[in-house]
């Protein structure tokens, strides 16, 4: 049940915030957002990075020492979705790592931890007109999704035992023209002038721009309405795969070359082993109902067609 505290009824008092995985895609953009809001940030990274503290996440003593004096922890570190990773890799890099960091946060005296999870903890697709809700049953479909759900469950269990204030955010695809993974592959194809089979795609897929996700994280910090809550994140503007390709191309200052894949080919893809999953990812639906997020936090995604370019390009040079 949503808390009744609204954004106008609280004033954040947290000043010191630690971010794990600070050298990653989200972390690099989050640090300046938090700093601009007046927070003192400690960025933690496995590798040496300017302005960040190198950390060995396997060393509880080092973690506790680094986190001492921090008030809030935003946990981004983990094993990203990788087709070559094994189940054990995800368990170690997500479930076990999060448990280690949560325990260190308790020992260091931190009282709020925000876990950035993934919509894949819930599943890979939604039926038309039936978006995921925060209360929906989770049915992850691959090793990565299973590890994210297990991570959430272990995280909640530890936080409740330690009496920590916790928040979980489940984003779908995080959008930025310089993002890695699927966005990078699509961007490279557009830059290379490749023809893409997305014309006429009428599916709906939610996504969240990097700026919107970081604004949501900022909103959750020291906000009593965010405590002990799971939030879904999106821009609130689901797009078809065709529209996504055109949006990315526009943000890159280019035009996407699209053609329509014959319906028969798509039908064959659905029954050919190895291609059904690809067809679903390209043309299936994945939508989110974020009303629990917006109503609980009195928050709205600050992104519209008119200001999209400025909103999603905080790192653009």
Secondary structure, DSSP 8 states (H G I E B T S, - for coil): ---S--GGG------EEEEETTTSHHHHHHHHHHHHTT-EEEEEESS--TTSEE--TT-HHHHHHHHTT--EEEE--S----TT--HHHHIIIIIIHHHHHHHHHHHHT--EEEEE--GGGT-S---TT--B-TTS-----SHHHHHHHHHHHHHHHHHHHHT-EEEEEEESEEE-TT--HHHHHHHHHHHTT-EETTTT----B-EEEHHHHHHHHHHHTT-GGGTTEEEEE--S--B-HHHHHHHHHHHTT---EE----HHHHHHHHHSTTTHHHHHHHHS-B-B--HHHHHHHT------TTTHHHHH-TT--
